[in-house]
Amino acid sequence: MDAAAAPPPEIAFPQGMAPDEMVDGRGRVRAHWGGLLGAICGLPEGELALRAQRLDRAFEEEGTAGLLPTAEPGIRARRLDPVPLVLDAAGFETLAAGLAQRARLLEAVLADLYGPQRLLAEGRLPPELVFPNPCFLRPCRDPRPGATPPRFLHGYAADLMRGPDGQWHVTADRLVAMEGVAQALTNRAHMARTLPECTRAVPMRPLRPFVDAWRDALHRAAGDDPSGPATVALLTPGVGHRAWAEHVTLARDLSCALAEAGDLTARGGALYLKTLRGLQPVRVLLSRVDGALLDPLELGGRTSMGVPGLLDAVRAGSLAVHNHPGTGLAEAPGLGAFLPALCEALLGEAPALPSRETLWLGDPAARARVAAAPDGYTLRPAVRGAPEGPGPEADPRAWCAVARMAPSHSPSLGAERLEPRPVVLRMFLLHDGGEWRALPGGLARVADAAGKATPLCKDVWVLSEERAEIRGPGPLNLPALAVRRAAGDLPSRVADNLFWLGRYVERLDDSARLMRATLARLDRAPMLPHDVAEVAALARCLQDARLITEEERPSSGEDAALRRALARAGREGGRLHRLTGEVARLVEATRDRLTGDMHAAFTVPLRESRAALLGAEDTTALGAALGGMVRYASGVAGVAAENMVRGGAHSFLDLGRRLERGVSVAALLGHLLAEPPARMESALALALELCDSVITYRTRYLHVLQPAPALDLVMADPANPRGLSFQLAAAEALLAGVEGGGDPSLSAGARRLRQDAEAMAAEVTRSPEGAAAANGLSPRLLALKDAVGDLSDMIGRRYFTLIAAPRLLGVDTAERGAA
């Protein structure tokens, strides 16, 4: 490396190990790296490592590296290298043009193979790469002569390596999932926040115009009916998939409805999204599911991943799938052996961008070539997803050989300094209805010595030229939007998840409060008789909450088993551990309905509380961890109250909270009031404590504790947010506020339950023997608890599974009400 061009010592590389992406063959730093190196050199010593730690923390706070199950088992959370991969403008334009040509070529190949199949008839492609390929979807073929083929590719991605000759080579085509666009957007945002000195010093092309053009193309394809329901949906495998966070971000940026297979139904040659308001037509489906799984009715596969009848909607022309379900056929590795010749035959052009050399072993000359240099090739199945069969010696037609290639190296932050690491570049293209355009950036994966991608990735910066044109989408000529404030567009699955998120947060809160109150009494030494009685009453509540078993309830003053049970509930696999896991899963499942701040508020404190719970070694630490759980539940309620628009999402989250709290308060009072009248004062004190109503009671009645005022406060007071009547009144209002007036039978059911609770409290007030009257409410309150649970089940059947209210044959519902 020339002395004049050499970087400062803190980013110097060992002799002979300079990264070839940054340094040319003469040892000079490439000109387009100058701005970035200058910005890095301007940082204080050790500052780059600190910025890398900030990037790691940012990804952890997103949930990709922490508590939430955003990745499949064995998939490590991704990390971002603070040193990006820099591409000069001219080199990027060359790559973009070459990939656009390759996309046009693959489009032509797919149109032929799903149409006239001239390539097979003329012997330009072997049938072994088509008919045995599980990605060749026969129901998608249109053999009619002269039929206009559909557009197969709307988006295209490719993995590239720069070879020893300095030229980029395509190593893989990505047509089905195209994963990485949202990650590239996230990487750029994190880099701008964490390394602003570098992003300001390097003039780079923005990524946002590409996303705007993509969104515009999708909604143009869906039609110009903006006053109607959402017509573009992104189909995702679901929350457990490794790319779930990518799908959430992409759906939000493209203004798509995020849908799983269960959210969709095909009826009468059309596809619909199931929402609270009913079925809404979907005209464009951005699929992130393997094409062979999209329609189990015609293609087989897992029903949970596809929608029966979806291909019928495609054939009817009412649905466009981006990319077409059959595009996976073109991802066959063996196809690379024929693409150079097919480019000449179909496009009349020589390939502008070379592929990594691929040989199909069904050709004797190819087999001889591989046999002459076995160390220079890697053997792979010729088609992806084929069932495991005989090896290349027994069936060479099912195999191909890919030339081994050492990827180029780019500077990456190592343990102490920058070091060269292999990189694989992924680029993305979009067909905007007229031409192919490339994302001016991409995703670079840092590879290991074998060229396989690792969890470490890089942002890709494309330098902008002075006066370079930045193209965005043209204006949409659309009629004025009708003002809507309805909540009915909420998908039923999302409403279901939000409802149960509210329930599980309250269940976690209730369990933590019960355990904390019990521990506080067990730690008293010595325990007085009323303490023993309170622990026995709390144990009944703990058993009802499934925190302990009947055998672990204390007897004859012996509480060792109870202590062990409470400690076990907080450990891994215990009740609280499972509850936090359910809350985390549901937060992630509703991530597309949460802003970044809301998602962080719902996840970061939960992760901290769970860690404190698992690390608690004594009752003091356990009690502190339980306090964190209680505060977390309060925080969720506060964020929902202040940050969520009063619509379907907020309604069902709050409805779940209210019903679960109603269940817990009814169960709590039912078990506590079972105490004999002589011990009723202790039971009432516990009820006020667990309903967080002690201060209010003391303010109203000072130190006198009597059944009538205490039960009025926790059962009938409409102003007490921890009371039973408040929960049922809120549920009644929420059910009545669902779009269209909701289901009157459900809101009426909540009203009857509220009236029952208030009537019970009034009975105690009228009774001359308040303690005895309170004791008699115990079985009725437990029955009320079950009735609230039944109301929850009816809500699920009505709104989450779209089952209509039951009707008698030949009798109208209105007639039944009149009768």
N, C-alpha and C positions, 0 to 999 in steps of 0.2 A: 504494500500500500504506500503510495507516495506520501512523503512527509507533509507536503502542503495540503494533501487531501485527507490525511489521517484524522480520525476523531480523537478527542481528548482521552487521556489514560483511563478514566473511569468507565468508558464504553469501548475500550480497546478489546480486540479479540486475540486469542492465542494464534501463534504463527501458523499460517496455512489454513485457518478455520474461519476466515471472513465469510459472512453470509452472501451467497451469490445473488440474492434478490437486491441487496444493497450495494454490492461491489461488482464492477464489471470484470471482464477477463484480464484487464491490464492493471487491476488492483486499485482502480479509482472509484470513489463513491459516486454512484449514479446521481445525476443532477436533481432528480425529483425527490431524493431523500434529504437534500440539504436543509430545507426548512424545518423538518421534523427533528433532525439531529441537532440543529441549532437550539431548538426549544428544549430538548432533553438536556443538552449540555448546560442550559441556563438554570436548571433546577439545582437546589442545594444537594450536597452529597447525602445519599440515602433517601432522598425525597421520593424517588421513583418507586422504591419498595413500599413506602408508606402509602402512596397512591394506589398501588396494587392491592394492598390490604383493604383500602376503602372500596375498591371495586368488588372484592370478595364479600364484604359486608353488605353491599348493595344487592348482590344476587341472593344472599341469605335472606335479607328482608323481603325479597319478592316471594320467598317460599320455595325456591328451586333447590335450596340446599339445607332446608331445615325440617320442621315438623311435618309439613304437608306432603302428601303422597303425589308429587307431580311427576315422578319418574318411575319407570318400571324397576322391579328388583334387579340389582346388579348394575344399574345405570348411575354413575356418579354425577353429582351436580356439576353443571358447566362453570367454567371460570373464564375470565376475560384478561388477556395479556394487555398490559398498558401500552405496549409498543404495537402500533397497527401495521398492516401491510399496505404499502404505498404503490399505486399504479400511476404512470404518467398518462396524460390525456390521449396521446397518439396510440400507445399500446392498448389502452382500454377500447378505443374505437375499433381497432383491429380485431380484438376479441369479440366485441359486440357484433360486428358484421359477420364474423365467422360463425358465431353461435346462431345468429338469425338465419343464416343459410342452412345450418344443420337442422334447425327447427322446421324450416320449409321442407327439407328433405324427409324428415321423419313424418311430417303431415302427409306428404305424397305417398310414402310407403304404407302408412296405415289406411289411407283412402283406398289404395289398391287391394290390400290384403282383406279388408272388410267389404270390398266391392268386387270388381271383375277378376282379381287375382291373376293378372297378366304376368306379374313377376314370377309366379310359380309356374305358369304355363310355358314361359319362355326360358325357364331354367336359370333365371338370374338369382333366385333364392331357393335354397333347398327346403322341401316341405317339412323336414325334421325340425326346423326352427319355428314352424308355425303350428301345425296340427297337434303335436304332443305338448305344446306350451299351455300350461293351465291359465295363462293370461289371455289366450285367444278365446274370446267369448263368442261362441257361435250364434247365440240369439241376437248379437249386435250386427251381424252381417246382413247386407242388403244385396242379394245377387242379381237384382233386376238390371238388365242392360240399359245403359244410359241414365241410371238413377243418380241424382245429385247427392254426393256423399255429405254427411254432416261435417262440421269442423271438429276435429279431434283434439287439437292442441290449442288451448287458450293461454296457457302458461308453460314455461319450460325452464328447467334448471339443469346445470351440468357441473360436474366436478372436473377440475383441471390441474395438471402438474406441469411445471416448466422443466423440460428435459435438459440433459447436458449440452444440447445444441443451442440452448437459449430460447427455444420456441415452446409455447404452451401447447399441450396435448390434452384432448378430452379423454378422461379415464372412465366416466360413467354418465349416463343420461338419467335425469330424475324427472319423471313425468307424472307419477301417481300422487306423491305426497308433496313434493317441492318444499320440503321443510327448510326453514332458515330465514325467510324474509322478515318475519316479526323479530327474530333474534337479532338480525342485522340492525333493525330499527332500534331495538333496546340497547344494543352495544353502542350505537352512535350517541344515544341520549346519555348513557352512563359516561362515555368518554368526554362528552362536552361538559358534564358536571364535575368530573373528577380531574381531568387534565385540560382545563380551559386554556392554559398557556400554549399547548400544542395545537388545539383545534383552531385557535385564533391565528397562529403563526402560519398555518398551512392552508392555502386557498383550495378548498375541495368542493366537489359538486354535492348538492343536497340530495337526500333520499326521498323527501316528501313528495316532489312532483310525480315520481313513479307510483307511489301509493294512491295519490289523487287520481291519476289516470286509470289505475286498476279499478278503483271504486266507481269511477265514471263509466268504464266499460261494462262492469257488472250490471249497473242499474240501467244503462241503455239497453242491454240485452234483455232485461226484465220487462221493459216497456215503460211507457210514460203515464202511469196511473198513481201519482204521488198521494192522492187523497184516499187511496185504498190501503189495505193491510200490507205489511212487509212482504216482499216477493223474492228476496234473495236470502238464502240460508247457507251457512257453512256447516257441513256434516262432519262431526268429529267422533272418533271412537269412544271418547268419554274421559272422565277425570283421571282414571288410572293410567292413561297413555303417556308415554314419555314426552310427547309434544303438546300436551294439554295447555300449558302456559302459552305456547306459540299460537295455538288455535284461538285462545281467548283474546290475545292481543290483536291477531289478524282480523277476527270478527269485529272487534271494536273499531279498528282503523278503517275497515271496508264497509262499515255500517250494515253488517249482515246479522241476521238472527243466528245465534249459536245453537245448533240442534244436534241431539243424538238420535239414533235410529228410532227409539221409542217415542220421540217427539213428533214423528212424521207418519203419515198414512197415505196410501195411494188408493183412490176411489174414482171409478169412472174415467180412467185414462188421465188423471191429473194427480199431482202431489199436493198434500196439505200439511200445514203445521198445526198441531193441536194446542189451542190456547184456551184461556178461561172463557173467552167469548165464543168459542167454537172453533171450527176449522177455517184456516186461512190459506188461500192458494199460494204455492211456492212456484215461481217460474224459472229461477236460476238456482242451481245447487252447486256450491263450491265444495267439492268432495275432498276429504282427507282420509277416505277409507279405500282400501284396495278394491278395484273394480269388480273382482270376482266375488266379493262379499256384498255388493250393493243390493242385489235382489235374490234372496234365498228361494223365492218361488221358481225362478227360471235358472238360476246359477248355482243353487245349493249354498253351502257355507252356513255360518252361524246366523241365526235369525236376529240375535241381539245386535249384530253389526249392520244389518241391511233392512230394507223396507220392501216387503212383498208387493209386487206390482209396479215397482219403480221403472223398470225397463218399458213397461207398457205406456207409461206417461212420456218417456223419451220418444218412443216410436210415434205416439199420437201428436208430437210436436208441441205439447203444452209445457214441457220441461226441457231445459238445457243443462247438462251436467258439465262442469268445468273441473278438470279435463274429462273428456268422454270416457265412459267406463272401460272401453277396450284399449286404452292407450298403453297399458302395462305391457302389451305385446312388444312394443318397441324398446323396452328396457332389456331385452334378452342380450346377454354379453356376446353371444355368438354372432349377433347381427353386425357387430363392428367389423367383422372380416369382409363384409360385402358392401358397406356404406360408400367407400371411395368409388367403386364401379357404379353403384346405384345413383350417386350424385351426377355422374356424367350422363347416365341413361335417362333419369327423370327430370333433372334440372338443366342439363346441357352445360354444366359448369364443373370445373375442377374444385375439389374441396379446398376452401379457404383456410380451414383450421384442421390440422391432422388429428386423428385419433391415435391412442396408443396402439401399437401393432397388435392385431388379433388374428389368429389363425383358427379356422374351423377344422377339427380333426376328422371330419367326414371326408375331407379331401386328402388322397394319398400323398400328394406333393407336400401338403402342410404337415402331415405326420412325419414325413422324412426330414423336413426342415427342423422340426422340434426334436426329433431323435438325434440329429447331428449336433444340437446345442441345447441339451436338456436343462442346463443351469440358467439359461437365458429366458426361460418362460415359466409361467405359473399356470397350472391347469385349473379350469373352472367349468362347472356345468354350463352348457350352451344356453339354457333357458333358466329363468329364475322361478323358484317355487315348484319345480318338478319333483315328484317323489323320488326318493333315493333309489338308484338302480345300480347296474353293474358299472365297473370302472372303465376307464378309457381304453384299456386293452380289449375288453369284451364288447364294448359298444362305443367306438370312437365318435360316432355321429352325434352323441349326446354331450360331447365335450368340446371345449375350445381352449386354446393356449394364448395367454396374454403376455406380451413382452414385459420383462421386469424393467422398471425405470426408477432411478434414484431421484426423488423430488428435490427441488431447489430448497435452499435454506433462507430463512428470514431472521433478523435479530429478534430475540425474545428475552424477557427478563428471567434470569436464572436465580440461583440462591444468593449470589453476591454481585453479579454484573450481567450485562447483556451477553448472550451466547447464541450461536446459530442453531436453529431448530428447523426440521423439515416442515413444509406447509403444503396443504392441499386447498385450492381455491374453489369456492362454489359461487357461480354467477346465476342470476335470475333474469328471465325475459318475460315480457307480457305482450300478447297480441291485442292491440287496442281497438280492433275492428278494421284497421287499415294496414298496419304494419307492425313489425316486431320492434319493441324498444327494450333496452337493457337497464336494469337497476344500476345506477352509477356508484357502485360499491359492491358489497357482497359479504360473504362469510368465509373466513379462512380458518381452517382447522389445523392446529399444530399436530403433526404426526409423530409417531414413534419411529424407531430405526427401520421397521418393516414397512413404513408408509401408511400405517393404519391410524385413523383419527383418534385423538385423545380428547378428554373433556375440556382442554384448554383451547380457546378460540381467539381470533383476532378480528378487530374491525378492519374494514378495507376502505381505504381512502383513494378516491380518484381525483387527481388534480384538475382544477378547472383552468381553462385558457382565458386570457383576457378577452372580454366581449363575447364569451361563449354563450350560446343560446340555451336558456333553461325552459324546457317545454312542459306545460301543464295541460290539463284537460280543458277543452272548450266549454263555454257556458251551456247549460242545459236549458232548452226552451220548454219550460214546464208551466202548467197553470198554477195559480196561487194555491197554496196548501190550506186545507180546511183546518181550523183550530180544533184540537182534540185534547181532552183532559182525562180520557178513559184509561182504565187499567186493564182492559180485557185482552190486550195484545200480549200479555205475559204468558209464555209457554207454560203448560200445565206442569211439566217436570220441574221448571224453575220455581214455580209456586210451591210445589211439594217440598223441594229442598229447602226453601226459605222457611216454610212452616216448621219443618223438623229441625232446622237450625235453631229457631226460636225455642222449640221444646227442649232440645238438648242443652242449650245454654242455661235455661231455667233449671233443668234437672241437675246440671253441674252445680249451679248456685245452691239449690236446695240440699244436695248431698254435702257440699262443703260446710254449709251452716250447721247441719245436724252433727257432723263430725267435730266441728270446732266447739260447739256447745257441750258435747259429750266429753271431749278432752279437757275442757276447762274444769269440769266437775271431777273427773278422775284424778286431776293433778292436785286437788285440794287434800290437804293432810292435816288432821284426820278428817275423813268424810263423816258428816253429821247424818242423822236419820233422814232429813229431808233431801240431802244430797243423794243418798242411796235411792230414795223414791224417784227423784228426778232422773237418775241414770236409768232406772228400770223403765220409766216412761219413754225416755229417749231411745232405749234399745228397741222398743216396739216400732218406733218410727224408722229406726235404722234398718230393721228387718224388712219393713214394708218398702223401703227404698233399695233393697237388695244390696246393702252394704255389709250386712252380717247375716248369719244363718240363725235359726232358732236355737241351735245347740250352743251358740256363742253368746247368747244373752246371759247377763250375770244372774247368779243365784246365790243366796246366803252370803251376800257381801263379797263373793269371789268374782273379780273382774279381769283376771289374767287373760282369759280367752277373748274377752271383748277388746282388750288392748292390742292383742295380736291381730285380731280381725281388722281393727282400724288401721294399723300399720300396713297390713297386707293390701288394703283397699287403695293405698297410695302408691304401691310399688308397681313395677311393670307387669301388665296382665291383670291388675286389680281393677275394681269398679271405676275409680276415678280416672285411671289410665285409659280405660276403654271409652269413657265419656269424653275425655279430651280428644281422643282419636276420632270419635264421631263428629265432634264439633269441627275439628280441623278438616275432615273429609268434606263436610257440608259447606264450609267456608270456601274451599277450593272449587266445589261443584257450582257455586254461585258467583264465582270470581268475575264473570262477565257483567254482573250487576253491581259490582263494587268499584268505586274509584280507587286509585292507588293509595290515597291516605286512609280510606276505609279498610282496604285490604290489610294494610300494615297495622291498623288499630285492632283488627280482628285476629291477627296472627302473631305479631311480635310479643305482646303480653302473654298470650297463651303459651307460646314456646318457653318464655321465661318461667311462667308459673309451673309448667310441666317439669322443667328441669329442676326447679326448687323442690317439687314434690318428690321426684325420684331420688334427689340427693338428701332428703330429710333423714337424719339418723336418730333423732329423739323426738319426743312429743312437742318440745318447744319449736323445733324447726318445722315439724309437720303442721303445727298450728299456724305458723307464719305463712307456710305455703298455701294452706287453706284460705287464709285471709286474702292472698293474692288471687285465688280463684273467685272469691266473692267480689273483689274489686274488678276483676275481668268481666264478670257478668254485668256489673253496673256500667262498665265502660262500653260494652256492646250496646246496651240499652240507650246510653247517652248518645253514642255516635249515630245509631239508627234514628233517634228522635231529632237530631240536629242536621243530619246530612242526607237523609233519604226523603225524596219527594213523596207526599202522601198519595201513593198510587198502589198498584197491585203488589209490588215487591215489598214495600213497607207494611202493607196491610197484612200479608200472610206471615211475614216475620213476626209482627206484633201479635197476630192472632195465635201463632204457636206459643209465644211467650205467655200470653194471657191464659190460655187453656191449661198449659203445663203448670203455671203457678196456681190456677184454680184447683187442679188435681192435688198438688202438694199441700196447699193450705187446708183443703177438705180432709185429706188423709191425716195431716198433722193434728188438726183439732179432733178428728174422730178418735185417734189413738190417745191423745192427752186427756180428753174428757172422759175416757173410760176409767180414770182414777176414781176411787171412792170419794163421796162428798167430803169426807174429813180431810182429804189431801187435795181438794180442788184448788186451793190457793196456790200451791206449787205448780199445778198444771197450768193455771192461768198465767203465772209469771213466765213459764216456759213459752207459752203461746205468744205472749207479747214480745219476748226476746227474739224468737225465731221469725216473727212477722215484722221485726224491726220497728216496733211501735211502742217501746218502753217510754221514750221521751215524751211522745204525744200523750200517753196515758197519764204520766206524772204531771204534765202541764195542766191537764184538765181536772184530774182528781187527786193530786198530791200523792200521799202514800197509801191511801185506802184502796185495797184491791178487792173488788167484788165481781161476781160472775156477769151481771147484767151489763155494766158499762164496758167491761173488758171484751165480752163477746160482741157487743154492739160495734166496738172499734174494729175488731178483726174479721167480723162477718158481714156487717150491714152498713158500715159507714161508706157512703159513695165517694168520699174525699180521700180515703186511705189507699194509696197505690199498692200496698202490700196486703190489702184485705180481700176477702172472698167476693163480696158484692162488686167491688171495683173491677175485678177480673172478668166477671160474667157480664157486667154492663158494657165493658170495653169490647168483649167478644160479640155481644149483641149488635153494637154499633158497627163494628168492622164487617160483620156478616151482612148487615143491611146495606153497607156502603159498597159492596162489590158491584161492578158495572151492571146496569140493568136492574138494580134493586136487590141483587143477590137472590138467594133461595129463601122465600119467606118462612118456610118451615124450619130452617136452621136458625135464623135469628129469633123466631118465636121459641124454639127450644132453649136457646140461651136465656131468653127473658124468663121463662118458667123456672129455670134453675136459679136464677138470681132471686126471683120472688120466693122460692123455697128457702134459700139461705136467709133472706131478710125475715121471713116468717119465723124461722127457728130462733133467731136472736130476739124477736119480739116476744116469743113465748117465755123465754127466760126472764125478760123484763117484767112481764105480768105475773110471774109465779112468785108466791110468798117464800118458797123454798128454792132459792136460786141455784144453790149447789146441786141439789137433787135434779132440778130441771136440766141443768147443764149436763149432768151425767147421763140423762136419758137421751141426749142428742147424739151420743157416740155412734150407734148403728145407723142413724139417719144420715149423718155426715159421711160415713164410709159408703153408704149407698149413693149419696150425691157425688162422691169422688168417682164411682163407677159410671154414673150418668154423664159426667163431664167427659170421661174417656169415650163413651159411646158417641157423644156429639162430635168428638174429634174423628172417629171412624166415619161418621156420616159425611163430614166435610171432605175427607179423603175420597170417598166414593163419588161425591158430587163434583168436585173440582179437579181432582188429580187423575182420575181414571175415566172422566167424562161419561159416567153412568147416569142416565136420567133418573129422576125421582120415580119410585115405584107407583104403578097405576093398576087399578082393577080393570079387567077386560070389559070394554063396553061402558065404562063409567068415567066421565070426565072429572078431573081433579076439582074443578070449581063446584061441580054437583056434589061431590063428596063433602066439601067444606060446608056447603049450604045445608046438607042433610045433618 
